[in-house]
Amino acid sequence: MSKCTKIAIILPDALQRIGLRSLLTDYLSPVEISLFPSFDSFLPSEKEFFDFYFTLSDIFTIHIDFFLPKRNRTICVVNRQNESDSFKSILIVSVPQEEIINQLRSILREADQSHSYTKTGKELSAREKDVLHLIVKGMINKDIADKLYISLNTVLTHRKNITSKLGIKTVPGLTFYAITNGLISSNEIEL
């Protein structure tokens, strides 16, 4: 990690916040860390971009609309391994310091690798994201064409490119992709 990594630590326990900041600063520099005792105290700085978020699984679950699109950059702090098996990245804090440091290095290295893969992989263009957004909202091809001022054939081409790039052919699959990648919030979807 050559650039300065920006990290938000959202933990109610002051010792965990300060201890995690200390470990990250001492062993994984260069980092810029912001500490928050609650999600509510974090909200004013939400517009600021963070590379990683450390929080509890309860906070993740309560604020799932915020964290789900950032799930690859969110690390849940837990006491035991089986406490949060459903989360991709967990940091077990009830182990010796050296193990915590190894976990942090591994988690951040993995996240860097997956982030660089997505940057070189097949990403959707801005217009494809617009089309996907409208598909997920339940619009039909003709309505999408009218809304975006493009031809019906262009909409069909965008749909073909989206399914080709993502490997997802169903609207429910595209919906799940759009929600988990922050392209649409669950509130915008018509049921």
N, C-alpha and C positions, 0 to 999 in steps of 0.2 A: 504494500500500500504506500505508494510514493506521494500521492497528494494527501492533503489534510482531510481526514474522514470526519464528517459531521455526524454526531450521535446524540439522540434524545433518549434520556433515561427517565421513564415515567413509572416511578415506584413509590408507594406510600411510606415504606420503611426507610427512614433517614440513613441508617447504617448500611443498608443495601445500596442505596443511591451513591453514597460517599465512597463506600468500599469498591463498588464497580467502577466508578470514575477513577479511583486511584489505580486499580489494576489496568484499566484500559490506557491510562496516561503513562504509567510506568513501563508497560510491556508491549504496547502496540502503537507507539507514536508514529507519525504525527496524527493526533486526534483533537477535535474541538468538541467538547461535551457540554450539553445543556441539561440541567437537572430539573425535574418537575415532580412535586409530591402527589399530583393527581392529574387526571385527564383534563379536568376543567382549568387547571393552571397552565396546562400545555396549549389549550385552544388559542389564546391570543398569538402564539408564535407559530400556529399551524401553517401559515403561509410560507414560513421559512422552510427551505428544503433540508431534509436530513437524509444521510445515507443509510442510517440504521436506527431502529427503535427498540429499546429494551423495556419490557413491561411484564405485568402479570397476566396469566391466562384469563382471569376474571375481567380485567380491564379490556383485553383484546375482545372478549366475547360481548361485553356490554357495548363496545364501540366498534362493532364488526364492520359497519359501513366505511369507517375510516381505515381500519387496519387490513381488511381483506385485500384491497388492491395493492397493499404494501407487504403482503404476507411473506414474500421472499426476502424482505429487509427487516422483518420484525422477529425479535428473539424473545421468547417467553422465559422468564426467570422462574424456576421451580425448585422445590426442595428434594424431590425424588424422581427417578427416571420414569416411573409409570404414572406420575401425576398428570402429565399432559401429553399423552402419546399421539394425540390428534394434530399437534403442531409440528411444522416442518423443522424449525430451529428452536431448540431449548437449551437453556443454560442451567445446569444442575449446580446449586450453590452449597449443598450439604456435603461437599467433597473437599479434599485438601487443596490448598491454594494452587499448587503446580497443575493439578487436574483442571481447575477452573481456567487457568491461563491457556492450557492446551485446548480446552473446549472453545475459548474465545478465538484463538488463532484459527482453529479448524472452521468454525462457523463463519468468520469473516473472510477467510480464504475461499470457502465454498461459495459464498455470496458473490464475491468478486468474480469468480470463474463463471457462475451462472449469469451474472450481469453482463460480462463481456461476450458471452455466447449469444444472448438475446440482442446485443447491439450488432453482431455480425450476421445473425440469422435473418430470416425473412420477416420483416416488419411490415405492418400495414401502412399504406400511405395515408395522408390526412383525409383524402376524399373517401378512401375505403373505410376509414374509421367513421366518417359521416354516414355512409351507407349502412354500415354495421349498426350504428346507433339507431337508425330509423327502422331497420329490420327488427331489432330487439324490441323496439317500442310497438311492434305489431303492424307496421305499415306494409302495404303490398307494393310491388314493383312500380306500378304506374304512379301511385301516390308519392313514392320516393323520387321518381323522375320529376314530377311536378314540383315538389318541395325544393329540390336541389337545382332546378332549371337545367336538367340534362336529359338526354334521350333515354327511352326505355332500353335500347341496346347497350348504352353505356352503363346503366344500372345492372343489367345482366352480366356484362363484362366484369364489373366490380365484384358482383356476387361470386362469379367464377374464380376470380383472383383471391378473394377472401377465403373461400373454401379450400382452394389449392394451397395457400400459404399456411393456413391454420390446421388443415387436415380435419376440419369439422364441417359436416354437411347438414346437420339439423339445426332448426331454430332454437330448441332448448339448449343444445350444445353451444351455439353462438352466444346465447344469453348468458350462460354460465361463464364463458370466456370473457365477455364484455364486463360483467360484474366483478369478476376476480382480478381483472386488469385495470379497473378504475375507469372504463370508458363510459359507464352508465351506473347510476345508483339504483338500488332495488326499488326506490320510490317512483322512478320514472317508468317502470314497466307496467303496462296495462294487462290486467288479468282477465 
